[in-house]
Amino acid sequence: MTEKKNSPEYDLLQRIDGRLERFEERFPQIERKAVLYGSAAGALAGGLVACGLAVARLKLGI
């Protein structure tokens, strides 16, 4: 009997598929972290802008 050997391309595609499956399993956790970090960064940026505007108003006397 002859044993059929997989091509290197097929083996590579199998590895990529396995990695994608692991990523899909972790996607909800990654998405939650992204939302959390994005909201924290937005709040920090908004706070910096508000402080900058307050300083500008103080210097201008408005």
Residue pairs with C-beta under 8 A, 6 or more apart in sequence:
6 14
